[in-house]
Amino acid sequence: MSDAEHEGSARTAGAFPLDMSPLSDPEAIAARDRAWLEKVYARGEAQLTARAALTGMTLGGVLSASNLYIGLKIGWSFGMSITSSVLAFAIFGAVSKAFPSVRPLSMLENNTSQTAASAAAYMSSAGLVSSIPALTMLRADGTITIPELTGLRLTAWLLAISVLGVVVAIPLKRGLINAEQLRFPSGVQCAETIKAMHASGGDGVQKARALVGTGLFAGFVKFLFECKLWVFKRLPESIALPGTLRGYPLESWSFTMNTSLLLYAAGAIMGLKVTLSLAVGALFNYGALGPWLLDHGVLRVASEEVARTPALWRAFEESAKHAHAIPLRSHAALHAMVRSKWSVWPGTALMVSASLVAFGFRWRMIARAFAGLARSLTARGKGDAERVDPLAEVEVPTSWFVIGLAVCTVAAVYMQRAWFGVPVLEGLVSVLAAFLLSVVAARATGETDVTPIGAMGKITQLLFGVLVPGNAAANLMTATVTAGAASHSADLLTEVKTGYLLGGAPRKQFWAQILGVFAGAFVCVPVYFLIAKPEKLGNELAAPAAQAWASVARLLKDGPQNLPRYAIAAIAAGAALGALLAVAEELAPRNAKKYLPSATGLGIAFVIDANDSLAMLVGALVAWAIQKKNRDWADNYIVSVSSGVVAGESLMGIVVIVLRDVLGWLPRG
């Protein structure tokens, strides 16, 4: 599960030349800062302009809604930096052709635009695809009784957590980017993309056309499906495959052909390793485990007579409860009950175990993260006040960090205490944990291009399972403080790396990030309330991340006594497999790692339907075949085309929900 991870390669072409001066030598670092100011910094060039900020906020708002829908649908999120920079470039390129008086965006304006857009797009990482829907799930089954958050409260919560992450990045930037020159590969890629577009705009325009064109096509097809027009009137969301398994149609086990273009496009972006893992997990879960559970009485399908007779159904349910079995009214619900009542446990254990073990292997990186922070703090205390800071005019002042941290801490602690019952001391601990783990997340992103948000959240859930036992809401929301803040902190530093290579001022990118956070919050909250209805979560919207978070919170609160039969053994097996995969990923030879399955892919396969996993594999196979046939075209357009399809269908999915469920203008079912 991505949980707002940054994905990317480690290309560094075009980076500011590395001068590996001793990190403990402030004079050497200051000399390098002066060299950057003289040779790279684009003094006087437009950067934080109104048009760049508004473009980024608008694009970010749209892309944030898309990421929210995708996260609730398949548990994945996509980085939007390059997508937004290509779109912004193309928009102003088209406008400047139509109106010659309007000049195209400069490189730094483009950087400002994509910074705001990326901040908005990552708004879902502040809990909207994990802890917030998990609260709804736990409220529905009676695990918690706190009232649902209003739109205003949810907006305030998202802003507090996200701004906290942006603020925490302030003291980390100088150490990680200026002094240590960490790679932040996605930031380098985005800088290269912006440079290439502005040097020769043809490729950028073509990519934008491909993205927009496929987005419109995917949205149109989605609309035709939902309106039941023309040949689409006869097509369901998934097409049943012939055959049976344990006497029931394959459709009952979710082995169908999905008609959603979004899933095929998402698979093309994810690649073969993850999607093959999804397919293997799906085949094992629904093709082997599900039937085994049926044979051993864990799944119990009622006869038609029992299902339609209330008294008989109640007796059937009671009998299943005493046997720790899962009752079903119909075989059509087999796949839904497998993933929501049973396989969610081993799937969650697999992902949690793998992320924690992988995190543990990064102990040297963690040590470097805190050592770097300590060096930064001690250096500032050893006479640095008398030394002139060469970057004082462009860096974010320390006073902004102090004020922002104080305001966000008060807000976060108050909200946790008033709305979720988290004691003040534990609320303060959650903010401290957010700061400390943001340090680790930022370094992980800089070194590996992966932000371990999943591990961050689970570490905090386990910590507060001890500090605030029995309070599932507190368990979820304290973990959200950590994961949400760490995500935005790492995101800002990635965008600042792009600006560093292009000669931008970090102070202006800070404000672009803040503007993007506000845009994302004010768009995502109403969209969330429109689409994330309690009856949809876990069904039409599988919400894999939310199911994992809710499962951990439920287990920490109630213990294992209410789990279905064999679930405890499955948790142990899932945890062992996750740990084994993490160890193998760390210790296996480099050329053998590509053959190891993805723990994230396997885990997600246990909490989404098989047809979703298989569709993503098909998408990845098509992309692989295209790359084999025409590598240049694939490198230039597969991501653009696939991103267009993902954005187009996800946004139309939101529109359809409004037209169907709010306005009643489209047929149901």
KOLPA-820405 format. One record per atom (N, C-alpha, C): x, y, z. Coordinates in steps of 0.05 Angstrom, whole numbers, plus 5000, padded with zeros to 4 digits. Example, Ala and Ser with C-alpha at 12.3 -4.5 7.8 and 13.67 -1.06 7.14 Angstrom:
526448865156/524649105156/526449345156/525749555142/527349795143/525850015157/
END
This chain:
501749765000/500050005000/501850255000/501250434983/502950664980/502850855003/500350905013/500051105035/501751355029/501451465005/502751714997/505751684995/506751464986/509551424982/510451564957/512951664957/514151774933/515551544918/514851514892/516051304876/517851434855/520151324850/521751444829/524451314826/525851374805/528551264801/530551454813/533051384811/535151534825/536851694805/535651814784/537251964765/538052234778/540452314773/541452564785/542552754764/542152714739/543152894718/542053164722/543853364720/542953644722/542953744751/543853574770/543853664798/546053864802/545754024823/547854214830/550354044838/552654114828/555053944833/555453894863/555953644869/556353564897/559153634907/559153764929/561753824942/561653684969/562853454972/562553304996/564353405018/563953655025/565453775047/564553655073/566353645093/565553525118/563153665129/561153505138/558653615147/559053775173/561253725187/561753865212/563254125208/563854195182/565254435176/563354655167/562454825185/560455035177/561555215155/564155275156/565255455136/565155345108/565655085106/565554955079/562654955069/560754895087/557954895079/557055175071/557955375086/557255655080/558455735053/560855635047/562055695021/560455574998/559455335002/557855204982/555155354978/554055445001/551555604999/551955864983/554255994988/554856234973/555156174943/556455944937/556755874909/554055824896/552255694910/549555644900/548155914895/548456104914/547156364912/548156514887/550656484882/551856634859/551356504832/551456234831/551456094806/548755974798/547055904818/544655764812/542155934818/542156074839/539756224848/538956424826/536456404818/535456574797/534356834809/536157014816/535357254829/533657434810/531457524820/529757704804/527857564786/528057294783/526157154765/523557104780/521357134766/518657094777/518456814788/517356784812/517056524824/514256494836/513856624859/511256594872/509356814862/508456784837/506556974826/503756884831/501857064828/499056994833/498056784813/498956814788/497956614768/499156344773/501656324782/502856064787/501555934811/501056094832/499755984856/496955894851/495356054837/492655984831/492455744812/494255724793/494355494776/494955244792/496955254809/497655024826/495454944845/494155144857/491955084875/489554954861/489055054836/486854944821/487454664812/489754624800/490554354791/490754164816/491854264837/492154104861/489454024873/487554204872/484854134882/483653914866/483853924840/482853714822/484253454827/486953464828/488553224831/488153104859/487653274879/487153174906/484653004907/482553094893/480052934891/480552674877/482252674856/482952434842/484452234860/486452334875/487952164893/486252054915/484352214925/482552124946/480851884936/479751914912/478051694901/479751444897/482151474886/483951244881/484751114907/485351274927/486151164953/483951004966/481451104963/479250954975/478550704958/479250714932/478550494914/480550264916/483050324914/485050114912/487350144932/487250344950/489350364970/491950474960/492050604938/494550704926/494251004922/496451144921/496451434915/498751484895/498451684879/500451744858/501552014862/504252044859/505552304860/504552474836/503952724842/502752904822/504653124814/507153124822/508953344816/509353384786/510253164773/510853184745/508253224729/506153084736/503553124723/502653414723/502853534747/501853814750/503754004735/506353944735/508254134721/507754114691/507153884680/506653854652/504053994645/501953964661/499454084656/499654394657/500954494678/501254784680/502754894656/504954764648/506454854625/504754864600/503154654596/501454634572/499254844572/498054884596/495855084598/496855364590/499055444601/500055714594/501255724566/502255504556/503155494529/500855544510/498655414515/496255454498/495155734500/495055844525/493956114529/495756314516/498356284518/500156484506/500056484475/499356244463/498956244434/496356384426/494256344443/491756474436/491856774443/493356844464/493557124473/496457194476/497757284455/500657334456/501657514478/499857674489/500657854511/501157704537/500057464538/500457294562/503057124558/505057164575/507457014571/507256744584/508756544574/508656284586/509856284614/509256084630/510456054656/513456034655/514856164673/517756114675/518255854690/520655754690/521255504703/520655524733/521255744746/520755764774/517755804780/516255934762/513355944766/512255664763/513255504745/512355234742/512955074767/515355114778/516054984803/514155064826/513455324827/511555414847/508855284843/507955264819/505355144812/505254854820/507354704813/507354414820/507754374850/509054554864/509354534893/506654544906/505054754898/502354784910/500654544902/500854454877/499154234868/499853974882/502353924886/503253684900/502253684929/502453914942/501553934970/498553874972/497053974953/494153924953/493553634947/495053524928/494553244920/495053044942/496953114960/497552934982/495752975007/493653125004/491853175027/490652915037/490252725019/489052465028/490852325049/493452385049/495252255068/494852345097/493352565101/492852655128/490552515141/489852275130/487852105143/485352055127/485052185104/482552155089/482151885076/484351735072/483951465061/484751255082/485351335106/486151145127/484551185153/485451365170/484151375196/481351485196/480751675179/478051795179/475951585170/476251455147/474351235141/474451005160/476850955173/476950745193/475250815217/475051075224/473251155246/470351095238/469651145213/466951075204/466350785206/468350615198/467950325200/467650235229/469250345246/469150265275/466650365288/465650595278/463150705289/460850525280/460950425256/458850255245/458549995260/460849875269/460649615283/460549645313/460349895323/460049945351/462549945367/464949935354/467449935368/467950205382/467050425369/467350685381/464550825380/464251025397/461651165399/461951465395/464351565389/464651855385/463051945361/461952185361/460352285338/462152325314/460952315290/462352365266/463352655264/465652695252/466752965249/465053115229/464453365235/463153545216/465153635195/464153755174/465853845153/467854055162/466954235180/468754445190/470954325207/470154135225/472154015242/474153845226/473253705206/475053545190/476953725175/476053945165/477754135151/479854245169/479054325194/480954425213/483054215220/482153965223/484053745230/486053705208/485153695183/487053655161/489053885159/488054125163/489854355161/491954355183/491154285207/493054285230/495254075225/494453835217/496353625213/498253675189/497053775167/498653825143/500554055147/499654275159/501354505163/503554435183/502954265203/505054165221/507254035205/506553865186/508553735170/510253935154/508954135143/510454335127/512354485146/511454555169/513054705188/515454545198/514954285203/517154115212/519454095192/518754125166/520754105145/522754335146/522054555159/523654805158/526554745169/526754645194/529554605204/531054375190/529654205175/530953975162/532254045135/531154255122/531954315095/534954375092/536054545109/538854625106/540654385110/540054205128/541753985133/541653775111/539153695102/538853475084/539453555055/538753805047/539053885019/541654045015/542054245031/544454415027/547054275036/546954175061/549454065073/550053785062/548053605064/548553325057/548053265027/546653445014/546053414985/544653144980/542753064996/541252824991/539952834964/539552604952/538752594923/535752674919/533952584936/531052634931/530452594902/530652334892/530352284864/527952394850/525552384863/523252494850/523452794846/524752934864/525253214861/527153274837/529153104834/530953134812/529553074785/527852874785/526352804760/524553044752/523253154772/521453384766/523053614755/525353674767/527053894757/527853844728/528653594722/529453524695/527153564675/524753484684/522453504667/521853804661/521953964681/521454254677/523554374659/526054304664/528254414647/527754334617/527154074613/526853974586/524454114572/522254154586/519954274574/520554564566/521954704583/522454984577/524755024557/526454814554/528454824533/527354764506/525454574505/524154494480/521354404487/519454574484/516854524494/515254314480/516154214458/514454024442/513753774458/515753654472/515153404487/513153464509/513453684523/511653754545/508853784535/508453924512/505753964501/504553694493/506153524480/505153264471/504353094495/505953094516/505252934540/502653044552/502353304553/499953424564/497553354548/497853364521/495553284504/494852994508/496852824511/496252544516/494752504542/495752644563/494552624589/491652724589/491152964578/488453074577/486652914559/487652834536/486052684517/485052414529/486852264541/486152014552/484352054577/484852274591/483052324614/480252384606/479852534585/477152594574/475852334564/477452174550/476351914540/475451734562/477151704583/476451524605/474051634620/473851894624/471552014637/469051964621/469251994594/466951954577/465951664578/467851474577/467051194579/465751134606/466851234627/465651194654/462851304655/462451534643/459751654643/457751484627/458651374604/456951204588/456150944603/458050834618/457450604634/455350664655/455650884669/453850954690/451051034680/451051164656/448451244645/447051014631/448450794627/447350554613/446450634585/448250764570/447650854543/448850664523/447450634500/448350484477/449150194485/451450104475/452149824481/452849794511/453550014524/454250004552/451949934570/449549954559/447149894575/447149604584/448449434568/448449144574/450949054591/452749244595/455249164609/455149234638/455749044656/455949104684/458749204691/459249274716/461949364724/464049154721/463248904722/465048684717/463548464703/464948324685/463748124668/464447844680/462447684686/462847424698/464347244680/466047084692/467546874678/466146614681/466246444661/464946174664/466445994683/465045814695/466245624713/465345654742/466045454758/465245454786/467745374803/467545434829/469545374848/468145284874/468545044882/467144924905/464144944902/463244904877/460344904873/459045174869/460545384872/459445654868/460645784844/459245974830/460346104807/462946254814/464746274794/467246424798/466646714806/464346814797/463647084804/463247124834/462346914848/462046934877/464746974891/466846884878/469546924890/470947164878/469547324863/470447574850/472447524827/472347284815/473947234791/472247314767/472447574760/470947684738/472847864722/471947964699/473548144683/472548434689/474248594700/473448864707/473249044683/471249214683/470949404660/471949684667/473249714689/474249984697/476950034685/477150234668/479650314656/481650404676/480750524698/482450624719/484350414729/483350174734/484949964745/487149874726/486549854701/488549774681/490749984679/489950244680/491850454678/493550464704/492350424727/493850424752/495950204751/495249974740/497149754738/499549824720/498949974699/501150054681/503150234695/502150404713/503950574729/505450414750/504050234763/505350084785/507549904776/507249784753/509349604743/508849314750/510449134738/509948854740/510448734768/512448834782/513048704808/510648724827/509548964830/507349004848/504848854838/504248884812/501748764801/501848464800/504148344795/504448054796/503947964825/504948114844/504448044873/501448074879/500148274868/497248304872/495848054861/496547974837/495147744824/495647484840/498147444848/498747204864/497247204890/497147424903/495647444928/492647394924/491547504902/488747474897/488047174891/489747044874/489246764868/489446594893/491346654910/491546494934/489246544953/488546804956/486446874976/483746764968/483046814943/480246744934/480146474920/482346374910/482346124897/483045884914/484445944936/485345724954/484345764983/484945994995/484146035023/481146045026/479746195008/476846225010/475445955010/475945784989/474845524989/475545355014/478045375023/478845225047/477245315071/476745575074/475145675096/472245565094/471245545069/468545435065/468445145073/470544985065/470544705071/470744655101/472144835116/472544795145/470544945162/468345035150/466145155165/466545435176/468645565167/469045845175/467146035161/466645975135/464646105119/462245925118/459846025126/457445865126/455346005110/454545885088/452546005070/449845895077/447946065083/445245985090/443745895065/441845705069/440045635048/438145865042/436845845019/434946055012/432746085033/431745855043/429645865063/430545995089/432945925098/434046045122/434446345118/435546425095/436146705090/433746885090/431446775080/429046945078/427146915102/427846745121/426146715145/427546835169/426547065180/427947205201/428747035225/426946865235/427546705258/429746505252/429546375229/431646185222/434346315218/434246555206/436846705201/438146785227/436446875247/437646955273/438946715286/437646485285/438746245297/441346165282/441346195256/443746125240/446046315247/445446575251/447546765258/448646695286/446846635305/447646575332/449446325333/448746125317/450345885316/453145945305/453246105284/455846175272/457546335292/456246515307/457646675326/459046505347/457546305357/458646135378/461045965367/460945915341/463045755329/465245925318/465146195322/467046385311/467246345280/464846315268/464646285239/463346535228/463346555201/462246795187/459746705172/457446805180/454946735166/454546895140/453446775119/452846915094/449946845086/448547055077/445847005067/445846885039/447946945024/448046844996/450946794988/451346614970/454046554960/455146794944/453446984936/454347214921/456147394938/455947364965/457547534983/460047394992/460747164981/463047014990/465647184989/466147314967/468647464964/468747704983/466447844987/466348075005/466747995034/465647765042/465947675069/468747565075/469947445054/472647345058/474547575064/474447785047/476348005051/475748185075/473148235080/472448425102/472448295129/471948035131/471747905157/474047725164/475547625144/477647435151/480347515139/480547535113/483247575101/484347855107/482748045116/483748295124/485848265146/485648055163/487448025185/490247935176/490447715160/493247655151/494347865132/492547985116/493548195097/494648435112/493248525133/494248745149/496848665164/496848425175/499248335190/501648325171/501248235146/503448215127/504548495121/502848695116/503748965109/505049095133/503849065157/505049195181/507749075187/507848815187/510448675193/512648755174/511948755148/513948815128/514949105131/513049295135/513849575137/515549615162/514849485185/516449525209/519149405208/519349165196/522049035193/523749195174/522649285152/524149445133/525049705146/523349825163/524050065177/526350015196/526249775210/528349705228/531049685215/531049585190/533549555175/534849825169/533250035171/534250305165/535350435191/536250275210/537150395235/539550585231/541250525211/543450705206/542450975195/540450955177/539251195166/537951355188/536551215207/535151345229/537251485246/539451345252/541551475268/542651715254/543151695227/544151925212/542152155213/539552095212/537552305213/537752465238/537852335261/537952485286/540752605291/542852475281/545452595283/545652855267/544452845243/544453085227/542853315240/540553245252/539053445266/540653565289/541953385304/543553475327/545853665317/547153585295/549253755285/548254035277/545954035265/544754285257/544154465281/543054345302/542354495325/544754595340/546754425343/549154505358/550854705343/550854675316/552354875300/551255155303/548655165305/547355425308/547855545335/548655375354/549155475381/552055545386/553855495366/556655545371/557655785355/556656015362/557656265350/556456325323/554556165313/553356215287/551856475287/550956565310/549456815310/551157045301/553857025304/555557235295/556457205266/555856975254/556656935227/554257005209/554857145187/552757225168/551856985152/549356935152/548156715137/547956805108/549356675089/549256755061/546456725049/544856545060/542256485049/539956605065/540556795081/538456905099/536157025083/536657135059/534557265044/532657065030/533556815027/531856625012/530756395030/532156335052/531256115069/528856195086/527455995096/525256045115/526456105142/525656335154/526756405180/526056195202/527856165221/527355975243/524956065259/524456325260/522156425276/519556325265/519456275238/516956165227/516555885237/518755735239/518555465250/517455465278/518655635295/517855645323/514855725326/514055935312/511256025313/509355805302/510055705279/508355505266/508155255283/510355155294/510254925311/508554965336/508755205348/507155265372/504155265365/503455395343/500655415336/499455135329/500954985313/500054725304/499854525328/501754555347/501654375370/499254425387/498654685392/496354755408/493754655394/493654695368/491254615353/490954315353/493154165348/492953875346/492253755373/493553855394/492953745421/490053805429/489154045424/486354115431/484353945416/484853905390/482953745374/482953455384/485253345389/485353075399/483953035425/484353235443/483053215469/480053255468/479153455452/476253525452/474653325435/475853225413/474253075394/474652775396/477052685406/477652405405/478352295433/478252455453/478852365480/481752295486/483552425472/486452375477/487352555499/488452455521/489452625542/491552825532/491853055545/493653265536/496453165534/497453025554/500152925553/500652745529/498852555525/499152375502/498952535475/497252745475/497152905451/499753045445/501053135466/503753255463/505753055453/505552805463/507352595454/506952535425/504352555415/503852505387/505152715369/505252965378/506553175363/509553135363/510653065386/513553005388/514252775370/512552565370/513052335352/512952425323/511052605317/510852705290/513452845281/514553005299/517053145293/519352945289/519652765308/521852575306/521652385282/519252285277/518952105254/518952255228/518252505228/518552665203/521452695195/523252715215/526052725210/526952465195/525952235205/526651985193/525351965165/522852045162/521452025137/522852195116/523652435124/525052615105/527652495095/529152375113/531652255104/531152015087/529151855094/528551615078/527751695049/526251915047/525452015021/527852115006/529552265019/531952365007/533852154997/534151935012/536051725005/534851514986/532351444990/531151224975/528851294958/527751534961/525351624946/522751484955/522851354978/520451224989/520051335017/517551435022/516851545048/515351335063/516451225085/515251005099/512851085117/510751195104/508451295119/507051065133/506750825119/505450605132/506750525158/509450505158/510850435182/510550655203/510550905196/510251125215/507551095230/505451055214/502851035226/502550795245/503650565236/503450325253/505150345278/507450465276/509050505301/507550675321/506250885312/504651055330/502250905341/500850745324/498550595333/499450405356/501650265352/502550085373/503350235398/504750465395/505550625418/503050715434/501050815420/498750925435/496750705442/497150465431/495650235442/496450175471/498950255477/499950215504/499350465522/499750705510/499350955526/496451015531/494650955511/491751005514/490250745508/490550545525/489350285519/486250295519/485050155500/482150135499/480850365484/482350565475/481150795461/481950775432/480150655416/480850605388/480950875372/479251065379/479251325365/481951465370/482851465395/485451585402/487651445388/487551185386/489551025373/489851115343/487551145330/487651225302/488651505298/487651695314/488151975307/490852065316/492051945337/494752015344/496651915322/496051675311/497651575289/497451745264/495051875260/494652045237/496452295240/496752395264/498552625268/501252565257/502252325264/504952255256/505152205226/503352045215/503451975187/502952215169/500852375176/500152605159/502352815159/503452875182/505553075184/508052975169/508852725173/511252625159/510852625129/508452565119/508052565090/508452845079/507253055091/507553325080/510353435084/511653355105/514453445109/516253335087/516053075081/517652955060/516853065033/514353125029/513453235003/514653504999/514553675019/515653945016/518653935009/520153765023/522953745018/523553634990/521853464980/522153374952/521853604933/519753764937/519253994920/521454204923/522454234947/524654434952/527154334937/527654074936/529853974921/529654054892/527254044881/526854134853/527554424851/526554584870/527154874869/530054934873/531454774889/534354814894/535854774868/535054574852/536454524827/535754734806/533354854808/532555064788/533355344797/534155374822/534955634831/532755794844/530855654857/528555784870/529155844899/527456014910/527756094939/525955914956/527055764975/525555594993/523255735007/523755995014/521656145029/519156165012/519456194986/517056224969/515755954964/517355744964/516155474961/514655394987/515555495009/514155445034/511255555032/511055805022/508355925020/506755784999/508055684977/506555534957/505455274969/507055144986/506054904999/503754965018/503855175033/501655255051/499155305034/499355445012/497055504995/495955244984/497655054977/496754804967/495254634988/496254645012/494954505034/492054615038/491754875037/489054985040/487254905017/488354904992/486754824969/485854534971/487754364979/487154084982/485054035003/485254165026/483354125048/480554215040/480354445027/477654555021/476354404997/477954264982/476754094960/476153814971/478053694985/477853414993/475553365013/475153555031/473153505052/470353465040/469353655024/466653615013/466553364994/468753314980/468753074962/468652824980/470152825002/470152595019/467252535030/465952735039/463252695049/461252605027/461852685002/460152594980/460452304974/462952204974/463451934964/463851724985/464851805009/465551605029/463251555048/460951465037/458651395054/459251135068/458251105093/458750865108/458150605093/455950605078/455150365064/456950305040/458550495031/460350455008/463050355017/463950435041/466550365051/466750065056/468749945044/469049655046/467549505025/465949645009/464349514988/465149634961/463549834952/464149964927/466850094928/467450214951/470150324957/471550144977/473349974968/474549774986/476049895009/477150135005/478650275026/480650095040/482549985026/484449795039/486049915062/487050165059/488550285080/486850315105/484350405101/482550445124/481950175138/481649965122/481149705134/483549615151/485949665141/488349585156/488549745182/488050015181/488250175205/486050095225/483650055215/481449975233/482049705246/483149515231/483749255242/485749265265/487849425261/489849455282/488549585307/487049795303/485749935325/483749745340/482349585324/480349405336/481749185352/483949085341/485448875355/486748985381/487849225380/489049345404/486949405425/484449455417/482349525436/481149275448/480349085431/478748855440/480348605445/482748585434/484148345436/483248145415/484347905415/483847715394/481347535398/479947565421/477947365428/475547365409/475047585395/472647595377/473347545348/475747465343/476547405315/475347145305/474747115279/473846865269/475946645271/475046395268/476846165271/479146185251/481446105261/483946095245/485046375239/483746585248/484746855242/487346905257/487646815282/490046865297/492446725283/492046475275/494146335260/494846485234/492746585221/493246735196/494846985201/494247125223/495747365231/498647295234/499147075249/501946995253/503346925227/501946785210/503146715184/503646955167/501747145166/502047385151/504347555161/504547575188/506747725199/509447605193/509547335194/512047195188/512847235159/510947215141/511547245113/512447535107/511047725119/511848005115/514748055125/515347955148/518147985158/520147845140/519447605131/521247455114/521747605088/519647725076/519947875051/521648125055/521248255078/522848495084/525848425088/526348205101/529148115105/530348045078/528847895062/529847815036/530348055018/528648245019/528948495003/531448635011/532248615036/534548755046/537148605040/537048335043/539448175042/539948045015/537948014998/538247864973/540148024954/541547884937/543148024917/541448214900/542748424890/541148624875/539648504851/541048324836/539748214812/537548024819/537347934844/535247744852/532747884864/533148144872/530948284885/528448314867/528948334841/526648384823/524848144822/525747914831/524147674831/522547634857/523147794877/521747774903/519047904900/516947784912/514347914911/514248164928/512448344922/512148584938/510248534961/511248584985/509548545009/507148725008/507448964998/505149144996/503049034977/503948934954/502148814934/500648574945/502148394958/500848164970/498848234991/499548425008/497748515029/495248635019/495448814999/493048944988/491248744975/492448534962/490848334948/488848194967/489448194993/487748065013/485448235021/485448495014/483248675023/481848815000/482448734975/480948824952/480048574936/478048614918/477048384903/479148284883/478848024876/480747904857/480648044830/478248134821/478148254794/479748514793/479848664815/481448904816/484448834813/485348644827/488248564826/488948464798/487148294786/487748184760/487748394738/485948594741/485848814722/488348974722/489449024746/491949174748/494249024736/494248754739/496348594726/496148614696/493748604685/493448624656/494548894646/493949114661/494949374653/498049384653/499249264673/502149254675/503349084652/502048864645/502948704623/502848844596/500648994592/500449154567/502649364566/503149504588/505249704589/507949574583/508449344595/510949194591/511349124562/509149024549/509348944521/509949184503/508649414509/509149654493/512049744497/513049724521/515849814526/517749634511/517149374509/518949194494/518949264464/516649354454/516349414425/517449684418/516949884435/517750164429/518450304455/520950264463/521750364490/521550674492/522350814470/522351104471/519451204475/517551094460/514851184463/513751114491/514450884500/513550794526/514650984548/517151044547/518351214567/517151494567/516351584543/515251854541/512251874548/510751654542/507851694542/506251504560/507451274569/505851094585/504851224610/506651354625/505751484650/503751704644/504151864623/502352084617/499551974610/499551774592/496951654584/495551524607/497051364623/495851224645/494851424667/496451634672/495651834692/493151974682/492852024656/490452144646/488051974650/488251714645/486051524649/485251514679/487351494696/486751484725/485351734734/486351974726/485052224735/482252254722/482052184697/479452224683/477252054695/477851794699/475751624710/475151674739/477251734755/476751794783/475152044787/475752254771/474152494773/471352454763/470952304742/468252244732/466752074752/468251894766/467051734787/465751914809/467152124816/466052314836/463552454824/463852544799/461552674786/459152484785/459552234779/457352044777/456052004804/457651994826/456451964852/454652204859/455552444851/453852674856/451252654839/451552594814/449152574796/447252354804/448352134814/446751904821/445651914849/447451954868/446651934896/445652194909/446552424898/445752674909/443352794894/443652804867/441552924851/439552724840/440152464840/438352264831/437852264801/439852364785/439452384757/440452144741/441851964754/442851724741/441651474754/441251254738/440151014750/442050884769/441050744789/442650594808/442950304799/445250194804/445649914799/445949844769/
END
